[in-house]
Structure formats: structure tokens, C-alpha cells
């Protein structure tokens, strides 16, 4: 597994893994945002992990999801 994080502009980062990219952007003075804030990405990852685990368990028990 390889994950790369690089700065592309001041305050803007790109995370690349498996051929996919996610833009990470902090709030700017002018309010323009072009990507996830770090905490949004973190919470989304936790939610996706939890949902994936629950779905996998339900399917292994024959429970329709």
C-alpha cells in the first residue's frame, strides 16, 4: 500500500492512493473551498469503515441490507 500526500498550493494538499486522489483544503479568507477539510475526510473514513464492517457482518449472517 502506498499513500502520497503533496502540497499543490498554499493551504491545499492532495492525497493519492491506488490511482485515486482526494483534495484537502483549509478554509480560506475568501470562503472558497475546493476540497475536504481534514476533519471531514477523517470522519468520512470512520463512517465508511464502520458501515463496511456492519454490512459485511450482516451479509455473512444472511441479513438483507
Helices and strands as residue ranges (DSSP letters): E 3-9, E 12-17, E 20-25, H 38-60
